[in-house]
Amino acid sequence: MKERPLSPHLQVYRLPLTAWVSITHRATGVFLSLGMILLVVFLLAIAQGSESFGLVHSCLQSLAGRLFLWGWIYSLLFHLCHGFRHLIWDTGHGFERETLNRFAAYEIAASLLLVLMLILLVSI
Amino acid sequence: MNYQTPLARVRGLGSARQGSHDWWMQRVSAIALLPLSLWLAAYLSILPNVTYEQVIRWISLPWNTVLLLSFILLSLYHAMLGLQVVIEDYVHNDWMKLLGTLGIRLVSAFLTLSTVFSVLHIVFLGGHG
């Protein structure tokens, strides 16, 4: 028999915003976990002495290092915002379709606002 | 022929009555991590611009020591529980699932030990040279 697409036709299905936010929450969670390893490595390097600190710190100062750091910070803020949403869900509230969509937009806006505030904080 | 009594056969197969513990601790750590994450994010953003002496002095302030340790230890715990759920959702081979869960727990324990040792080393001995 010919291979047929299975329900819910994921190849042609446009994921709603809530689904994207949910997937991103998981992805940022995994990414944050990997970053925790680097944070611990950084602490070990500091304890080791100024030389190893300098080595790790110069990696952090490179363009790739800064991009990674800001990616990690934004992931943390996004995970925090959607995590807050999960805590509200845990109380049994906010499952109406309209509320779901509105809050998904709020979460994205809040995480972007927080990271902009941090960027502002660093540049002054 | 099975000589086991019905009671012996079902013993140990039922719920251990701890099924909600991981779920609950994920929430408890999440609540604690809300303020801690905002606090750490602010300091992480200036990390590329600080010197070695500044980092040592910052970690050595008692307030920072306690908050930093709280953040990392709670995060590692939260991450361990979260990654375990991810594995349970996507890994369907029982042995791989067991190995994955075990691996995550061991790595978490190792990172926890490294964190506590490093931070205390920095606080009590300072940076050397």
gemmi code that builds the backbone of each chain (N, CA, C; Angstrom):
import gemmi

chains = {
    "A": [
        ("MET", (0.833, -1.207, 0.000), (0.000, 0.000, 0.000), (0.873, 1.264, 0.000)),
        ("LYS", (0.387, 2.260, -0.682), (1.148, 3.503, -0.765), (1.211, 4.185, 0.608)),
        ("GLU", (2.400, 4.776, 0.887), (2.534, 5.509, 2.154), (1.646, 6.740, 2.113)),
        ("ARG", (0.769, 6.817, 3.051), (-0.112, 7.987, 3.071), (0.191, 8.836, 4.304)),
        ("PRO", (-0.005, 10.140, 4.201), (0.225, 10.987, 5.381), (-0.749, 10.615, 6.496)),
        ("LEU", (-0.215, 10.604, 7.713), (-1.053, 10.251, 8.851), (-1.643, 11.513, 9.459)),
        ("SER", (-2.761, 11.357, 10.095), (-3.332, 12.449, 10.865), (-2.348, 12.817, 11.966)),
        ("PRO", (-2.130, 14.070, 12.356), (-2.795, 15.275, 11.889), (-2.083, 15.976, 10.735)),
        ("HIS", (-1.529, 15.212, 9.784), (-0.917, 15.797, 8.584), (0.127, 16.860, 8.931)),
        ("LEU", (1.121, 16.432, 9.718), (2.095, 17.391, 10.234), (2.842, 18.128, 9.126)),
        ("GLN", (2.925, 17.495, 7.924), (3.683, 18.146, 6.845), (2.985, 19.399, 6.331)),
        ("VAL", (1.659, 19.413, 6.406), (0.934, 20.554, 5.856), (0.228, 21.370, 6.939)),
        ("TYR", (0.492, 20.986, 8.202), (-0.226, 21.608, 9.309), (0.571, 22.806, 9.804)),
        ("ARG", (-0.060, 23.971, 9.829), (0.645, 25.150, 10.341), (0.467, 25.198, 11.852)),
        ("LEU", (1.608, 25.093, 12.567), (1.533, 25.059, 14.027), (1.030, 26.394, 14.561)),
        ("PRO", (0.096, 26.369, 15.511), (-0.337, 27.630, 16.114), (0.756, 28.208, 17.007)),
        ("LEU", (0.630, 29.478, 17.340), (1.641, 30.171, 18.144), (1.900, 29.438, 19.462)),
        ("THR", (0.820, 28.935, 20.078), (0.969, 28.236, 21.365), (1.870, 27.016, 21.228)),
        ("ALA", (1.782, 26.326, 20.075), (2.622, 25.146, 19.856), (4.082, 25.551, 19.705)),
        ("TRP", (4.314, 26.643, 18.969), (5.686, 27.128, 18.801), (6.288, 27.512, 20.145)),
        ("VAL", (5.501, 28.198, 20.955), (5.989, 28.610, 22.275), (6.319, 27.390, 23.130)),
        ("SER", (5.458, 26.369, 23.028), (5.664, 25.151, 23.811), (6.941, 24.424, 23.379)),
        ("ILE", (7.143, 24.299, 22.059), (8.344, 23.642, 21.547), (9.587, 24.432, 21.943)),
        ("THR", (9.490, 25.767, 21.813), (10.630, 26.610, 22.165), (10.974, 26.478, 23.652)),
        ("HIS", (9.946, 26.310, 24.472), (10.189, 26.144, 25.915), (11.073, 24.914, 26.163)),
        ("ARG", (10.741, 23.825, 25.485), (11.512, 22.596, 25.617), (12.932, 22.760, 25.063)),
        ("ALA", (12.995, 23.353, 23.866), (14.300, 23.529, 23.228), (15.200, 24.426, 24.083)),
        ("THR", (14.649, 25.531, 24.599), (15.467, 26.413, 25.440), (15.876, 25.688, 26.713)),
        ("GLY", (15.000, 24.822, 27.231), (15.328, 24.066, 28.438), (16.542, 23.187, 28.225)),
        ("VAL", (16.575, 22.487, 27.084), (17.713, 21.619, 26.773), (18.972, 22.462, 26.555)),
        ("PHE", (18.826, 23.574, 25.823), (19.963, 24.462, 25.553), (20.509, 25.055, 26.861)),
        ("LEU", (19.608, 25.460, 27.756), (20.033, 26.022, 29.044), (20.796, 24.980, 29.860)),
        ("SER", (20.340, 23.728, 29.789), (21.019, 22.658, 30.524), (22.447, 22.498, 30.032)),
        ("LEU", (22.627, 22.542, 28.695), (23.977, 22.424, 28.146), (24.826, 23.615, 28.587)),
        ("GLY", (24.221, 24.798, 28.599), (24.943, 25.992, 29.033), (25.379, 25.916, 30.485)),
        ("MET", (24.595, 25.198, 31.304), (24.956, 25.051, 32.726), (26.321, 24.385, 32.868)),
        ("ILE", (26.615, 23.450, 31.937), (27.924, 22.781, 31.982), (29.029, 23.829, 31.817)),
        ("LEU", (28.815, 24.754, 30.859), (29.828, 25.782, 30.619), (29.946, 26.735, 31.815)),
        ("LEU", (28.818, 27.020, 32.454), (28.844, 27.887, 33.637), (29.683, 27.257, 34.743)),
        ("VAL", (29.521, 25.946, 34.926), (30.296, 25.238, 35.943), (31.775, 25.195, 35.544)),
        ("VAL", (32.039, 24.989, 34.244), (33.425, 25.017, 33.760), (34.052, 26.383, 34.039)),
        ("PHE", (33.276, 27.436, 33.831), (33.761, 28.796, 34.080), (34.130, 28.963, 35.553)),
        ("LEU", (33.275, 28.472, 36.449), (33.560, 28.564, 37.891), (34.819, 27.781, 38.251)),
        ("LEU", (34.964, 26.585, 37.659), (36.161, 25.780, 37.914), (37.406, 26.530, 37.446)),
        ("ALA", (37.283, 27.196, 36.292), (38.416, 27.954, 35.745), (38.788, 29.106, 36.677)),
        ("ILE", (37.777, 29.773, 37.257), (38.061, 30.868, 38.188), (38.793, 30.332, 39.420)),
        ("ALA", (38.314, 29.185, 39.920), (38.939, 28.591, 41.106), (40.371, 28.154, 40.812)),
        ("GLN", (40.610, 27.742, 39.571), (41.926, 27.260, 39.160), (42.967, 28.381, 39.173)),
        ("GLY", (42.567, 29.600, 38.831), (43.514, 30.707, 38.839), (43.310, 31.648, 37.675)),
        ("SER", (44.074, 32.763, 37.667), (43.838, 33.821, 36.682), (44.148, 33.366, 35.259)),
        ("GLU", (45.098, 32.418, 35.139), (45.485, 31.993, 33.797), (44.340, 31.267, 33.089)),
        ("SER", (43.764, 30.276, 33.776), (42.665, 29.539, 33.154), (41.422, 30.417, 33.039)),
        ("PHE", (41.251, 31.358, 33.985), (40.154, 32.313, 33.853), (40.320, 33.098, 32.553)),
        ("GLY", (41.557, 33.583, 32.304), (41.822, 34.377, 31.109), (41.497, 33.620, 29.832)),
        ("LEU", (41.815, 32.333, 29.850), (41.562, 31.483, 28.681), (40.061, 31.401, 28.391)),
        ("VAL", (39.288, 31.069, 29.422), (37.839, 30.931, 29.255), (37.199, 32.289, 28.970)),
        ("HIS", (37.710, 33.324, 29.664), (37.142, 34.654, 29.511), (37.347, 35.189, 28.098)),
        ("SER", (38.523, 34.879, 27.503), (38.767, 35.368, 26.142), (37.839, 34.669, 25.144)),
        ("CYS", (37.510, 33.390, 25.420), (36.509, 32.700, 24.585), (35.177, 33.421, 24.678)),
        ("LEU", (34.836, 33.822, 25.903), (33.561, 34.496, 26.139), (33.529, 35.857, 25.445)),
        ("GLN", (34.717, 36.496, 25.356), (34.772, 37.827, 24.756), (34.742, 37.801, 23.230)),
        ("SER", (35.005, 36.617, 22.657), (34.970, 36.536, 21.188), (33.536, 36.713, 20.701)),
        ("LEU", (33.391, 36.944, 19.405), (32.050, 37.157, 18.846), (31.160, 35.940, 19.098)),
        ("ALA", (31.737, 34.746, 18.855), (30.952, 33.517, 19.075), (30.564, 33.394, 20.539)),
        ("GLY", (31.500, 33.749, 21.429), (31.244, 33.670, 22.860), (30.117, 34.596, 23.284)),
        ("ARG", (30.182, 35.843, 22.768), (29.130, 36.812, 23.114), (27.774, 36.393, 22.570)),
        ("LEU", (27.778, 35.875, 21.329), (26.515, 35.403, 20.746), (25.931, 34.266, 21.578)),
        ("PHE", (26.821, 33.345, 22.004), (26.360, 32.226, 22.832), (25.803, 32.739, 24.155)),
        ("LEU", (26.549, 33.671, 24.776), (26.117, 34.207, 26.068), (24.731, 34.855, 25.964)),
        ("TRP", (24.555, 35.699, 24.915), (23.262, 36.388, 24.773), (22.161, 35.417, 24.361)),
        ("GLY", (22.522, 34.392, 23.595), (21.547, 33.347, 23.272), (21.098, 32.632, 24.530)),
        ("TRP", (22.059, 32.403, 25.415), (21.742, 31.707, 26.668), (20.888, 32.594, 27.573)),
        ("ILE", (21.264, 33.879, 27.646), (20.496, 34.809, 28.482), (19.065, 34.922, 27.959)),
        ("TYR", (18.922, 35.047, 26.621), (17.554, 35.159, 26.088), (16.771, 33.863, 26.332)),
        ("SER", (17.436, 32.717, 26.157), (16.771, 31.439, 26.430), (16.276, 31.382, 27.870)),
        ("LEU", (17.119, 31.876, 28.776), (16.754, 31.880, 30.197), (15.504, 32.736, 30.421)),
        ("LEU", (15.493, 33.922, 29.792), (14.357, 34.834, 29.989), (13.085, 34.279, 29.354)),
        ("PHE", (13.225, 33.656, 28.177), (12.050, 33.070, 27.528), (11.508, 31.901, 28.360)),
        ("HIS", (12.432, 31.044, 28.799), (12.041, 29.880, 29.594), (11.363, 30.329, 30.891)),
        ("LEU", (11.873, 31.442, 31.434), (11.295, 32.020, 32.655), (9.861, 32.503, 32.401)),
        ("CYS", (9.666, 33.214, 31.280), (8.335, 33.764, 30.986), (7.317, 32.649, 30.733)),
        ("HIS", (7.705, 31.644, 29.922), (6.750, 30.567, 29.662), (6.603, 29.667, 30.891)),
        ("GLY", (7.677, 29.564, 31.684), (7.597, 28.798, 32.922), (6.601, 29.423, 33.887)),
        ("PHE", (6.598, 30.748, 33.930), (5.629, 31.479, 34.758), (4.210, 31.132, 34.307)),
        ("ARG", (4.053, 31.054, 32.974), (2.763, 30.678, 32.389), (2.357, 29.269, 32.838)),
        ("HIS", (3.337, 28.364, 32.869), (3.051, 26.997, 33.315), (2.583, 26.979, 34.764)),
        ("LEU", (3.198, 27.844, 35.578), (2.807, 27.884, 36.994), (1.364, 28.369, 37.125)),
        ("ILE", (0.968, 29.309, 36.252), (-0.436, 29.752, 36.269), (-1.347, 28.601, 35.838)),
        ("TRP", (-0.932, 27.884, 34.795), (-1.715, 26.727, 34.337), (-1.895, 25.707, 35.462)),
        ("ASP", (-0.810, 25.538, 36.257), (-0.858, 24.543, 37.328), (-1.940, 24.840, 38.356)),
        ("THR", (-2.372, 26.106, 38.411), (-3.466, 26.436, 39.332), (-4.818, 26.076, 38.707)),
        ("GLY", (-4.786, 25.639, 37.430), (-6.025, 25.221, 36.773), (-6.726, 26.326, 36.010)),
        ("HIS", (-6.032, 27.468, 35.846), (-6.664, 28.597, 35.159), (-6.004, 28.880, 33.811)),
        ("GLY", (-6.718, 29.566, 32.948), (-6.130, 30.098, 31.720), (-6.104, 29.144, 30.546)),
        ("PHE", (-7.016, 28.205, 30.478), (-7.002, 27.249, 29.374), (-7.979, 27.597, 28.248)),
        ("GLU", (-8.637, 28.758, 28.327), (-9.553, 29.142, 27.252), (-8.721, 29.487, 26.020)),
        ("ARG", (-9.233, 29.165, 24.838), (-8.477, 29.359, 23.603), (-7.983, 30.798, 23.440)),
        ("GLU", (-8.864, 31.735, 23.731), (-8.510, 33.141, 23.531), (-7.389, 33.551, 24.495)),
        ("THR", (-7.499, 33.089, 25.761), (-6.470, 33.387, 26.762), (-5.136, 32.773, 26.374)),
        ("LEU", (-5.174, 31.548, 25.849), (-3.950, 30.853, 25.455), (-3.174, 31.666, 24.433)),
        ("ASN", (-3.883, 32.111, 23.395), (-3.231, 32.862, 22.329), (-2.710, 34.208, 22.829)),
        ("ARG", (-3.514, 34.863, 23.641), (-3.120, 36.178, 24.145), (-1.866, 36.037, 25.014)),
        ("PHE", (-1.847, 35.027, 25.876), (-0.696, 34.861, 26.763), (0.560, 34.443, 26.015)),
        ("ALA", (0.407, 33.666, 24.944), (1.581, 33.294, 24.152), (2.254, 34.560, 23.621)),
        ("ALA", (1.427, 35.502, 23.155), (1.974, 36.771, 22.663), (2.604, 37.561, 23.808)),
        ("TYR", (1.953, 37.573, 24.968), (2.508, 38.276, 26.139), (3.875, 37.729, 26.516)),
        ("GLU", (3.997, 36.387, 26.484), (5.262, 35.763, 26.887), (6.410, 36.212, 25.986)),
        ("ILE", (6.139, 36.189, 24.673), (7.176, 36.599, 23.727), (7.533, 38.064, 23.955)),
        ("ALA", (6.502, 38.895, 24.117), (6.737, 40.318, 24.335), (7.526, 40.549, 25.622)),
        ("ALA", (7.154, 39.856, 26.692), (7.820, 40.048, 27.984), (9.284, 39.631, 27.914)),
        ("SER", (9.572, 38.488, 27.241), (10.956, 38.029, 27.179), (11.805, 38.993, 26.351)),
        ("LEU", (11.206, 39.526, 25.254), (11.942, 40.493, 24.431), (12.192, 41.785, 25.207)),
        ("LEU", (11.178, 42.210, 25.969), (11.306, 43.430, 26.768), (12.426, 43.269, 27.798)),
        ("LEU", (12.470, 42.109, 28.451), (13.493, 41.856, 29.472), (14.890, 41.878, 28.865)),
        ("VAL", (15.054, 41.240, 27.693), (16.392, 41.188, 27.095), (16.802, 42.581, 26.597)),
        ("LEU", (15.821, 43.367, 26.121), (16.130, 44.742, 25.709), (16.583, 45.574, 26.906)),
        ("MET", (15.918, 45.363, 28.043), (16.308, 46.083, 29.256), (17.737, 45.744, 29.646)),
        ("LEU", (18.107, 44.469, 29.510), (19.469, 44.053, 29.843), (20.487, 44.674, 28.888)),
        ("ILE", (20.142, 44.666, 27.593), (21.054, 45.256, 26.603), (21.271, 46.731, 26.913)),
        ("LEU", (20.180, 47.391, 27.300), (20.250, 48.806, 27.674), (21.143, 48.984, 28.896)),
        ("LEU", (20.963, 48.076, 29.865), (21.727, 48.120, 31.123), (23.224, 47.991, 30.847)),
        ("VAL", (23.585, 47.115, 29.909), (24.998, 46.882, 29.599), (25.595, 48.070, 28.862)),
        ("SER", (24.787, 48.677, 27.968), (25.353, 49.721, 27.115), (25.463, 51.068, 27.815)),
        ("ILE", (24.812, 51.250, 28.980), (24.987, 52.538, 29.673), (26.122, 52.467, 30.677)),
    ],
    "B": [
        ("MET", (3.631, -24.102, 35.805), (2.865, -23.879, 37.040), (3.542, -22.800, 37.883)),
        ("ASN", (2.780, -21.843, 38.256), (3.318, -20.759, 39.070), (2.878, -20.952, 40.521)),
        ("TYR", (3.883, -21.119, 41.399), (3.549, -21.376, 42.805), (3.393, -20.097, 43.623)),
        ("GLN", (3.642, -18.942, 42.964), (3.529, -17.694, 43.710), (2.077, -17.428, 44.088)),
        ("THR", (1.888, -16.843, 45.247), (0.538, -16.424, 45.613), (0.209, -15.175, 44.811)),
        ("PRO", (-1.065, -14.899, 44.620), (-1.422, -13.671, 43.891), (-0.802, -12.432, 44.526)),
        ("LEU", (-0.713, -12.410, 45.852), (-0.143, -11.235, 46.524), (1.332, -11.064, 46.165)),
        ("ALA", (2.081, -12.187, 46.162), (3.507, -12.108, 45.853), (3.731, -11.639, 44.424)),
        ("ARG", (2.806, -12.019, 43.545), (2.988, -11.645, 42.148), (2.804, -10.135, 41.909)),
        ("VAL", (1.901, -9.530, 42.653), (1.639, -8.107, 42.394), (2.494, -7.196, 43.265)),
        ("ARG", (3.130, -7.749, 44.279), (3.924, -6.907, 45.177), (5.059, -6.236, 44.418)),
        ("GLY", (5.175, -4.952, 44.591), (6.250, -4.240, 43.921), (5.902, -3.800, 42.510)),
        ("LEU", (4.761, -4.211, 42.016), (4.394, -3.814, 40.647), (3.517, -2.557, 40.620)),
        ("GLY", (2.980, -2.225, 41.766), (2.044, -1.095, 41.787), (2.737, 0.235, 41.932)),
        ("SER", (1.961, 1.244, 42.210), (2.502, 2.575, 42.379), (3.365, 2.632, 43.629)),
        ("ALA", (4.475, 3.377, 43.535), (5.339, 3.541, 44.693), (4.862, 4.719, 45.543)),
        ("ARG", (3.782, 5.328, 45.122), (3.183, 6.482, 45.811), (4.117, 7.676, 45.869)),
        ("GLN", (5.039, 7.758, 44.909), (5.912, 8.926, 44.845), (5.836, 9.557, 43.462)),
        ("GLY", (4.817, 9.163, 42.707), (4.735, 9.575, 41.317), (4.698, 11.070, 41.097)),
        ("SER", (4.176, 11.809, 42.069), (4.046, 13.249, 41.841), (5.214, 14.039, 42.416)),
        ("HIS", (6.167, 13.349, 43.040), (7.258, 14.071, 43.709), (8.114, 14.874, 42.734)),
        ("ASP", (8.542, 14.241, 41.626), (9.370, 14.938, 40.638), (8.621, 16.128, 40.059)),
        ("TRP", (7.351, 15.912, 39.744), (6.516, 16.981, 39.174), (6.466, 18.164, 40.141)),
        ("TRP", (6.232, 17.854, 41.401), (6.094, 18.903, 42.410), (7.418, 19.641, 42.616)),
        ("MET", (8.537, 18.903, 42.690), (9.820, 19.543, 42.904), (10.233, 20.406, 41.707)),
        ("GLN", (9.766, 20.009, 40.509), (10.027, 20.831, 39.328), (9.382, 22.214, 39.524)),
        ("ARG", (8.182, 22.211, 40.088), (7.472, 23.483, 40.332), (8.112, 24.280, 41.449)),
        ("VAL", (8.494, 23.601, 42.523), (9.116, 24.290, 43.655), (10.405, 24.973, 43.209)),
        ("SER", (11.236, 24.228, 42.460), (12.494, 24.827, 41.996), (12.215, 25.948, 41.004)),
        ("ALA", (11.144, 25.805, 40.198), (10.804, 26.850, 39.228), (10.473, 28.155, 39.932)),
        ("ILE", (9.699, 28.072, 41.011), (9.307, 29.287, 41.733), (10.548, 29.981, 42.300)),
        ("ALA", (11.447, 29.192, 42.883), (12.660, 29.784, 43.457), (13.542, 30.379, 42.363)),
        ("LEU", (13.519, 29.756, 41.177), (14.403, 30.209, 40.098), (13.895, 31.478, 39.404)),
        ("LEU", (12.631, 31.829, 39.588), (12.123, 33.052, 38.932), (12.953, 34.279, 39.326)),
        ("PRO", (13.020, 34.639, 40.625), (13.835, 35.813, 40.977), (15.329, 35.577, 40.781)),
        ("LEU", (15.795, 34.349, 41.065), (17.231, 34.069, 40.950), (17.716, 34.246, 39.510)),
        ("SER", (16.885, 33.834, 38.531), (17.287, 33.936, 37.125), (17.410, 35.385, 36.691)),
        ("LEU", (16.449, 36.212, 37.126), (16.516, 37.629, 36.755), (17.777, 38.257, 37.339)),
        ("TRP", (18.076, 37.890, 38.576), (19.262, 38.409, 39.259), (20.526, 37.995, 38.508)),
        ("LEU", (20.636, 36.706, 38.172), (21.858, 36.227, 37.521), (21.985, 36.763, 36.092)),
        ("ALA", (20.858, 36.854, 35.375), (20.896, 37.336, 33.990), (21.514, 38.729, 33.933)),
        ("ALA", (21.177, 39.567, 34.921), (21.725, 40.923, 34.945), (23.243, 40.887, 35.062)),
        ("TYR", (23.775, 39.992, 35.913), (25.227, 39.928, 36.085), (25.917, 39.202, 34.931)),
        ("LEU", (25.248, 38.197, 34.368), (25.847, 37.478, 33.238), (26.056, 38.410, 32.050)),
        ("SER", (25.151, 39.365, 31.886), (25.228, 40.232, 30.712), (26.485, 41.106, 30.733)),
        ("ILE", (27.054, 41.368, 31.935), (28.277, 42.183, 31.973), (29.541, 41.316, 32.135)),
        ("LEU", (29.351, 39.993, 32.123), (30.484, 39.089, 32.359), (31.660, 39.279, 31.384)),
        ("PRO", (31.400, 39.542, 30.074), (32.566, 39.707, 29.181), (33.440, 40.912, 29.532)),
        ("ASN", (32.890, 41.877, 30.315), (33.634, 43.118, 30.564), (34.342, 43.167, 31.920)),
        ("VAL", (34.326, 42.081, 32.689), (34.898, 42.165, 34.034), (36.288, 41.547, 34.099)),
        ("THR", (37.051, 41.974, 35.132), (38.397, 41.425, 35.320), (38.345, 40.263, 36.309)),
        ("TYR", (39.487, 39.553, 36.382), (39.583, 38.405, 37.289), (39.327, 38.829, 38.737)),
        ("GLU", (39.981, 39.962, 39.137), (39.840, 40.431, 40.517), (38.386, 40.780, 40.837)),
        ("GLN", (37.718, 41.393, 39.848), (36.316, 41.775, 40.066), (35.434, 40.546, 40.280)),
        ("VAL", (35.692, 39.489, 39.473), (34.891, 38.271, 39.594), (35.092, 37.640, 40.978)),
        ("ILE", (36.373, 37.569, 41.398), (36.682, 36.980, 42.712), (35.965, 37.761, 43.822)),
        ("ARG", (36.068, 39.091, 43.741), (35.463, 39.933, 44.776), (33.937, 39.769, 44.765)),
        ("TRP", (33.383, 39.686, 43.555), (31.910, 39.573, 43.438), (31.412, 38.250, 44.040)),
        ("ILE", (32.070, 37.156, 43.682), (31.627, 35.854, 44.198), (31.818, 35.777, 45.713)),
        ("SER", (32.845, 36.482, 46.227), (33.167, 36.382, 47.648), (32.207, 37.158, 48.548)),
        ("LEU", (31.433, 38.077, 47.987), (30.444, 38.768, 48.820), (29.402, 37.731, 49.258)),
        ("PRO", (29.173, 37.602, 50.576), (28.309, 36.517, 51.084), (26.962, 36.423, 50.373)),
        ("TRP", (26.350, 37.566, 50.136), (25.050, 37.592, 49.469), (25.131, 36.923, 48.095)),
        ("ASN", (26.176, 37.300, 47.336), (26.353, 36.721, 46.002), (26.674, 35.233, 46.075)),
        ("THR", (27.507, 34.859, 47.050), (27.874, 33.446, 47.193), (26.631, 32.590, 47.350)),
        ("VAL", (25.751, 33.015, 48.270), (24.556, 32.225, 48.569), (23.609, 32.202, 47.375)),
        ("LEU", (23.405, 33.365, 46.739), (22.474, 33.409, 45.606), (23.014, 32.619, 44.412)),
        ("LEU", (24.340, 32.741, 44.175), (24.937, 32.011, 43.054), (24.826, 30.497, 43.261)),
        ("LEU", (25.174, 30.056, 44.481), (25.046, 28.623, 44.770), (23.594, 28.177, 44.652)),
        ("SER", (22.666, 28.992, 45.160), (21.246, 28.643, 45.061), (20.842, 28.497, 43.606)),
        ("PHE", (21.231, 29.484, 42.784), (20.842, 29.430, 41.375), (21.368, 28.167, 40.716)),
        ("ILE", (22.665, 27.901, 40.874), (23.245, 26.780, 40.124), (22.709, 25.445, 40.638)),
        ("LEU", (22.625, 25.281, 41.955), (22.168, 23.988, 42.476), (20.707, 23.740, 42.107)),
        ("LEU", (19.862, 24.774, 42.224), (18.457, 24.605, 41.853), (18.312, 24.377, 40.350)),
        ("SER", (19.119, 25.100, 39.552), (19.057, 24.932, 38.101), (19.444, 23.518, 37.689)),
        ("LEU", (20.511, 23.010, 38.306), (20.943, 21.657, 37.956), (19.857, 20.645, 38.309)),
        ("TYR", (19.205, 20.844, 39.436), (18.122, 19.951, 39.853), (16.947, 20.061, 38.896)),
        ("HIS", (16.576, 21.308, 38.579), (15.473, 21.588, 37.660), (15.769, 21.009, 36.273)),
        ("ALA", (17.019, 21.181, 35.832), (17.428, 20.675, 34.515), (17.402, 19.153, 34.498)),
        ("MET", (17.851, 18.554, 35.602), (17.864, 17.092, 35.676), (16.445, 16.537, 35.524)),
        ("LEU", (15.502, 17.130, 36.262), (14.111, 16.670, 36.174), (13.544, 16.909, 34.779)),
        ("GLY", (13.870, 18.074, 34.199), (13.347, 18.419, 32.877), (13.894, 17.517, 31.794)),
        ("LEU", (15.222, 17.282, 31.811), (15.839, 16.433, 30.789), (15.327, 15.003, 30.905)),
        ("GLN", (15.053, 14.577, 32.126), (14.526, 13.225, 32.305), (13.162, 13.092, 31.625)),
        ("VAL", (12.333, 14.137, 31.741), (11.026, 14.111, 31.078), (11.200, 14.073, 29.561)),
        ("VAL", (12.172, 14.856, 29.053), (12.430, 14.865, 27.614), (12.821, 13.467, 27.144)),
        ("ILE", (13.720, 12.822, 27.900), (14.138, 11.466, 27.543), (12.957, 10.505, 27.589)),
        ("GLU", (12.162, 10.606, 28.626), (11.022, 9.696, 28.767), (10.019, 9.883, 27.628)),
        ("ASP", (9.956, 11.115, 27.092), (9.014, 11.381, 26.001), (9.507, 10.866, 24.651)),
        ("TYR", (10.820, 10.970, 24.403), (11.311, 10.703, 23.047), (12.105, 9.419, 22.906)),
        ("VAL", (12.649, 8.887, 24.003), (13.431, 7.654, 23.899), (12.531, 6.482, 24.274)),
        ("HIS", (12.319, 5.583, 23.338), (11.346, 4.526, 23.600), (11.989, 3.181, 23.887)),
        ("ASN", (13.313, 3.088, 23.659), (14.020, 1.858, 24.001), (14.309, 1.872, 25.507)),
        ("ASP", (13.878, 0.823, 26.213), (13.979, 0.815, 27.668), (15.413, 0.974, 28.177)),
        ("TRP", (16.363, 0.285, 27.494), (17.750, 0.369, 27.950), (18.327, 1.758, 27.731)),
        ("MET", (18.020, 2.343, 26.563), (18.510, 3.690, 26.275), (17.914, 4.690, 27.264)),
        ("LYS", (16.643, 4.464, 27.579), (15.967, 5.352, 28.527), (16.643, 5.288, 29.895)),
        ("LEU", (16.941, 4.052, 30.316), (17.596, 3.856, 31.611), (18.975, 4.498, 31.615)),
        ("LEU", (19.741, 4.238, 30.531), (21.093, 4.797, 30.436), (21.055, 6.320, 30.420)),
        ("GLY", (20.100, 6.879, 29.656), (19.976, 8.327, 29.563), (19.664, 8.953, 30.908)),
        ("THR", (18.696, 8.382, 31.602), (18.310, 8.897, 32.912), (19.465, 8.800, 33.905)),
        ("LEU", (20.122, 7.641, 33.879), (21.260, 7.420, 34.769), (22.368, 8.424, 34.466)),
        ("GLY", (22.655, 8.611, 33.166), (23.692, 9.548, 32.747), (23.409, 10.955, 33.232)),
        ("ILE", (22.158, 11.379, 33.061), (21.788, 12.723, 33.479), (21.966, 12.902, 34.978)),
        ("ARG", (21.571, 11.892, 35.739), (21.699, 11.975, 37.209), (23.173, 12.038, 37.617)),
        ("LEU", (24.007, 11.222, 36.965), (25.430, 11.213, 37.337), (26.109, 12.523, 36.960)),
        ("VAL", (25.812, 13.025, 35.746), (26.421, 14.288, 35.327), (25.966, 15.417, 36.254)),
        ("SER", (24.676, 15.418, 36.630), (24.169, 16.437, 37.549), (24.912, 16.383, 38.881)),
        ("ALA", (25.120, 15.184, 39.390), (25.808, 15.041, 40.671), (27.237, 15.570, 40.561)),
        ("PHE", (27.900, 15.253, 39.439), (29.269, 15.707, 39.235), (29.332, 17.242, 39.136)),
        ("LEU", (28.388, 17.830, 38.384), (28.372, 19.284, 38.231), (28.061, 19.968, 39.569)),
        ("THR", (27.171, 19.344, 40.346), (26.840, 19.904, 41.660), (28.073, 19.954, 42.550)),
        ("LEU", (28.792, 18.843, 42.577), (30.010, 18.774, 43.386), (31.030, 19.807, 42.910)),
        ("SER", (31.200, 19.914, 41.584), (32.160, 20.871, 41.023), (31.797, 22.297, 41.406)),
        ("THR", (30.502, 22.603, 41.366), (30.046, 23.952, 41.701), (30.350, 24.292, 43.143)),
        ("VAL", (29.952, 23.401, 44.037), (30.140, 23.674, 45.464), (31.624, 23.830, 45.763)),
        ("PHE", (32.440, 22.910, 45.229), (33.869, 22.984, 45.496), (34.466, 24.283, 44.951)),
        ("SER", (34.144, 24.620, 43.676), (34.727, 25.819, 43.055), (34.366, 27.075, 43.820)),
        ("VAL", (33.069, 27.218, 44.121), (32.629, 28.459, 44.770), (33.266, 28.594, 46.151)),
        ("LEU", (33.293, 27.509, 46.917), (33.891, 27.588, 48.255), (35.395, 27.856, 48.153)),
        ("HIS", (36.047, 27.253, 47.160), (37.470, 27.472, 46.922), (37.735, 28.953, 46.650)),
        ("ILE", (36.893, 29.549, 45.789), (37.050, 30.961, 45.440), (36.820, 31.839, 46.672)),
        ("VAL", (35.787, 31.505, 47.447), (35.422, 32.342, 48.591), (36.481, 32.270, 49.686)),
        ("PHE", (36.951, 31.060, 50.011), (37.828, 30.928, 51.172), (39.307, 31.057, 50.841)),
        ("LEU", (39.689, 30.712, 49.623), (41.104, 30.798, 49.271), (41.393, 31.923, 48.282)),
        ("GLY", (40.336, 32.515, 47.723), (40.532, 33.565, 46.731), (41.096, 32.969, 45.464)),
        ("GLY", (41.400, 33.824, 44.502), (42.028, 33.280, 43.309), (43.516, 33.230, 43.563)),
        ("HIS", (44.189, 32.178, 43.087), (45.642, 32.309, 43.227), (46.307, 32.672, 41.915)),
        ("GLY", (47.023, 33.741, 42.014), (47.937, 34.240, 41.000), (47.396, 34.599, 39.655)),
    ],
}
model = gemmi.Model(1)
for chain_id, residues in chains.items():
    chain = gemmi.Chain(chain_id)
    for i, (resn, *xyz) in enumerate(residues, 1):
        res = gemmi.Residue()
        res.name, res.seqid = resn, gemmi.SeqId(i, " ")
        for name, pos in zip(("N", "CA", "C"), xyz):
            atom = gemmi.Atom()
            atom.name, atom.element = name, gemmi.Element(name[0])
            atom.pos, atom.b_iso = gemmi.Position(*pos), 0.0
            res.add_atom(atom)
        chain.add_residue(res)
    model.add_chain(chain)
structure = gemmi.Structure()
structure.add_model(model)
structure.setup_entities()
